[in-house]
């Protein structure tokens, strides 16, 4: 069973995207915001594919 992890706030996701647009690398953003590199990468990839930082609706 996967561990339960809190979602990132919309404000934090927007900060991640803004820092990336300013030219910072995933590692630099992760270190600055004290997040994992994979979290930063997934957030930016989701933004690039959907154009938004909002979570997708879940079932259940």
C-alpha positions as CSV (number, residue, x, y, z in Angstrom):
1,X,0.0,0.0,0.0
2,X,1.3,3.4,-1.0
3,X,2.0,6.0,1.8
4,X,-0.5,8.8,2.2
5,X,1.2,12.1,1.3
6,X,-0.3,15.6,1.4
7,X,-0.8,17.3,-1.9
8,X,1.1,20.4,-2.8
9,X,-0.8,23.6,-2.5
10,X,-1.7,25.4,-5.7
11,X,0.5,28.4,-4.7
12,X,3.5,26.1,-4.3
13,X,2.9,24.5,-7.7
14,X,2.7,27.9,-9.3
15,X,6.0,28.9,-7.6
16,X,7.6,25.7,-9.0
17,X,6.5,26.5,-12.5
18,X,7.5,30.2,-12.2
19,X,11.0,29.2,-11.0
20,X,11.3,26.8,-13.9
21,X,10.3,29.5,-16.4
22,X,13.0,31.7,-14.8
23,X,15.5,29.1,-15.9
24,X,16.2,27.2,-12.7
25,X,16.9,23.5,-12.9
26,X,14.8,20.8,-11.2
27,X,17.5,20.2,-8.7
28,X,17.9,23.9,-7.8
29,X,14.1,24.3,-7.4
30,X,13.9,21.2,-5.2
31,X,16.7,22.3,-3.0
32,X,15.3,25.8,-2.7
33,X,11.8,24.7,-1.7
34,X,12.9,21.6,0.2
35,X,11.1,19.1,-2.1
36,X,12.2,16.0,-3.9
37,X,13.5,16.4,-7.4
38,X,10.9,13.9,-8.7
39,X,8.0,16.0,-7.2
40,X,9.3,19.1,-9.0
41,X,9.8,17.2,-12.2
42,X,6.3,15.7,-12.1
43,X,4.7,19.1,-11.3
44,X,6.5,20.7,-14.3
45,X,5.7,17.8,-16.6
46,X,2.0,18.0,-15.6
47,X,2.0,21.7,-16.3
48,X,3.6,21.2,-19.7
49,X,1.2,18.5,-20.8
50,X,-2.1,20.0,-19.5
51,X,-1.3,23.8,-19.2
52,X,-2.5,23.9,-15.6
53,X,-1.2,22.9,-12.2
54,X,-4.6,21.7,-10.9
55,X,-5.0,18.1,-9.9
56,X,-7.0,15.8,-12.1
57,X,-10.4,14.7,-10.7
58,X,-10.3,11.3,-8.9
59,X,-12.9,8.6,-8.8
60,X,-14.4,7.1,-5.7
